[in-house]
Amino acid sequence: MATSEAYMRTPTQQAWRRFMRSSSGKAGLLIVGFFVLLALLAPLIMPYDATKDRNLRERLKPPSAEHIMGTDELGRDIFTRVVHGSRISLRVGVFAVGIAVVAGTFLGLLAGYFGGRTDMLISWLVDIMLSFPSILLAIAIVAVIGPGISNAMIAVGIVQIPIYARLTRSVVLSLKEQDFVAAAEGLGAGRARIIFRHILPNGLSPLIVQATLSIATAILDAAGLGFLGLGAQPPQPEWGLMISKGFLYFTRAPWISLFPGVAIMIAVLGFNLLGDGLRDALDPRTSR
């Protein structure tokens, strides 16, 4: 009876039940949900203008009841800046991954479906990009187009394109030999319809999982660029930039770098756990 009820559930219901059985997935969902709510509600809970925030009389104060995470070298409240920094880091992560998903998926669809010279050219381009460490390639791109949070977002998105191009290509190579694709071709469906209406929807699961995991990588890369002064620029409360500014005072005021670093660690952990949970839920080999 239980088995028949399981088969009566829709694929979405089955995936949700598998996800809810994943402890790591639920923990990741809670962490990510917390940061998303924090980013959305920050302007309402504590309005903040980074350009006007400084109080030199309160500089380098340790954590206390008044400043629970202490203050930095300009007397700015670390807790307030960490909260508002979540908006920047999450925005960079989501938009950078969005750029990578759109561009990489399109290239992977072309390479996998058409094959031949198209596949060879795209694979050659992807191999060249993958031959460089991602952070070094991002640094080179920002050095060319100039520092700034928007350019850092573009750079992080570009370096992740090969991941989705390769993943999509492998998915397309396996799906285009399936019977439903042959049936669509037999009914006279055009190439664009077959690619975007039949192949792509059936290959979304690994892309969703990879996108979740890539947001964590994008947050780390953006923080690295901010630390080097190539990402967000002062006085923006970006976590990597905050760590960089606090590095000069680390022996006197370690809390300036410590708390933004902890925020990065927890956010990255949350997206990784969520990605693991989604992988378990969307894996068709997982038992019902």
N, C-alpha and C positions, 0 to 999 in steps of 0.2 A: 504494500500500500504506500509506504513511504517512498519507494523507488518510483512508482507511477506518478506521485505528486511532484517529485523532483523533475520528471520529464515534462510535466505540464507547465512548469514555470518558463517564462520567457528567458532568452539568453541574458538580458539585462538583470533580471531578478536572480538568476543563477550566479552571475558575476558579483552582484552585490552581496549575496550570502557568503560567497567565498572570501570576499574582501573583509566582511565583518568577522570572519573566523581568523583573520590574520592580526595577531597582536601588534606586529611592527607597522602594518598598514593603519590601524586605528590610532596608534601613537603618533605616526607621521601626520595623519589627518588632523589630529588635535593641535599639534605644533604649528602646522601650516595655517590652519584656521585661526589660531591665535594671532599669528603675525599678519594675516590678511585683515582681520578685524582691527588690529592695532594700527595698521597703515591707513585703513579707511576712516577710522574714528579719531585719529590723532589731531586733525585740525579742529574738531569739535571739543575734544577733551581738554587739550592744551594748545590754544592758538600760539603760533610761533613765527617770528620773523628773524631769520638767521643774520640778516644784515644789520640789525639793531641790537643784537644780543651780546652784551659784554658788560662786565662789572669788575673792574680791576681790584676793587677792595675785597672781592671774594675769590681771587685767583688761587688755584692749587689747594683748595680746601678738601680735606679727606671726606669720605662718606659719613653722613650724619643724618639726623632726623630732618633737617632742612633740605639737604642735598643727598639723597639716598645713594647716589653713585659718585658723589663728589663734584668738584668743578675743575675746569681745565685752566690753561695758562692765561686765558682772557676772562676768567671768572664765569664762564658759561656752564650751566647745569648739564652734566653729562647725561642724566636720565632723560631730560627733554630732548636732547640731541639724538640719543639712541632711538627713542620712540619715533621721531620724525625721520631718522635715517632709514627706518624700515620702509618708508614710502619710496625712497630713492632706490634702495637695493632690490626690492621686489619689482619695481617698475623696470629696472634695467634687466633683471632676470627674465621677466615675462616677455618684454619686447625683443630682447636679443634672441631668445629661443623662438619667438614668432618669426623673426627674419630667417633664422636657420631652417625652421620647419618648412616654411613656404618655398624658399629657394631650393633647399636640399631635396625636398620631396618632388618638386617639379623636375629637377635634373635626374633624380633616380627613376622617375616614371619614364622619362624619355630614354634613358640608357637601357633600362630593363625591357621595355616593350619593343623598341625599334632595333636594338642590338647593332651589330655591324660597326660602321665607322662612327655612328653617333655614340654607341657604347664605349668604343675605344677612346674617343676624344674626351668624353666626360670622365671616364675612369682615369685617364692620364692626368687630367686637371685635378681630380680628387687626390690622386697619389702624390702629386707635387705639394698640395696643401698639407697633406698628412705627414710629409717628410719634415715639417717644421714643428717644434713644440708649440702648442696652442698659445701659450702666454707670450712667447717671443714673436709669433706672427701677429698677435693683437697689438703688441708694443710697436711693431713696425708699421702697422696700419694707422695707429693713432699718431705716430711720428710723422706720417705723410699728410694725413687730413687734419691734424691739429688736436690738441688736448681739449677735453670737455666731456660732460656726461653723455651728451647725445652721440658724439663720435666714439666714445668708449662702448656705448650700446651697439653701434653699428659694427665696430671691430669685433666684439665678442660674438655677435651674431654671425659674422662672416667666417670666423675660425671654426664654428660648429656646423657649417653647411656640409662638409664632407661626411660627417657622421650620418646625417639623414639621407644623403645621396646614396651611400653604400647600403644602408639599411633598406631603403625603399627599393633599390635595384634588386636586392636579394629576394625581397617579398614579391616583386613583380615577376621575377624569373620563375618562381614557384607557382604563382597564381595564373599566369597566362596560359599554362598548359592544362588548366582545369576544364571540366566539361562545360561549366556555365559560360566561360569565355568563348569556347567553340560554338555553343548554342547562340550566343549573341552575334557572333560573326556570321553564323548561318542564317540568322534572321535579317541580316543586312545592316546591323548597327555600325555606325562610323567609328573610326579609331578614337576620336575624342570621347565619344559616349562610352566606349568600352573601357577606356582608361579611367575616366572620372566618375562613371556611374556604376561600374562593375568591379574593376580591379582595386581602385583606391579605397572604397568603403570596406572591402573585405581585408584590407591590409592596415587598418588604422590602429589595431591593438598594440603592436610593437612600437608604433610611432608615439602613441599616447604615453606609454611607459617611458620611452627614451626622453620625451619632452619633459616629463616630471623630473627625471634624474638630471637632465641638462640644466634645469633652472638652478639647481644647487651649484653646478660647475660655473654657470654664468655669474652667480653672485660672488663666487670666489675670484673669478677672473676680473670682475669689475672692481672688487676690493683691492686686488693686486695692482690694477692700473691706478686706482685712487691713491694707494700707498706710494706709488712712484711719482705721483703728481701729474699723471697723464689722463686721469679720469675726472671725477668731480673736482671742482676748484673751490677754494675758500670763498665765502664762509659756509658753503653747503655742508649739512650734517651727514655726510656719507661715511659709512663705517670704516672703509679702508683709509680714507683721508684722516679720520679721527685717530686711527692707530698710528699713522705716520706722524701727525703733529704731537702725539703723546710720547713718541719714541724718544724725543730729545729730553723729556722729563721723567723717563722711566724709573730712574733710581730714586727720585724725589716724590713722584706722584704716579705710581704704576696704574692706578685706577683709570687714568685717562685712556690708556690703550687696552686695559684689561676688559672693561665692560663692552666696548664695541666688538672686541675679539670674541667674547662669549656669545654675543648676539649673532655674529656670523656663524659660529660653530653650531648653535642651536638651530638656526634657520636651515643650514646645509644638512644637518642631521634630519630635520623634519622632512625635507623634500626627498632625501634618500630613503627614509623609512616609508614614505608614501609611495615612492616608486616601486619599492620591493613589494608592498601590499598590492599595488595595481598589477604588477607582473604575475603574482600568484592568482589574482582574481581573473585576469584576462587570458591566462594560459589555458588553451583548450584541453590540454592533457591533464589538468587538475580534476580530480574526482568531484562529482556532484554531491 
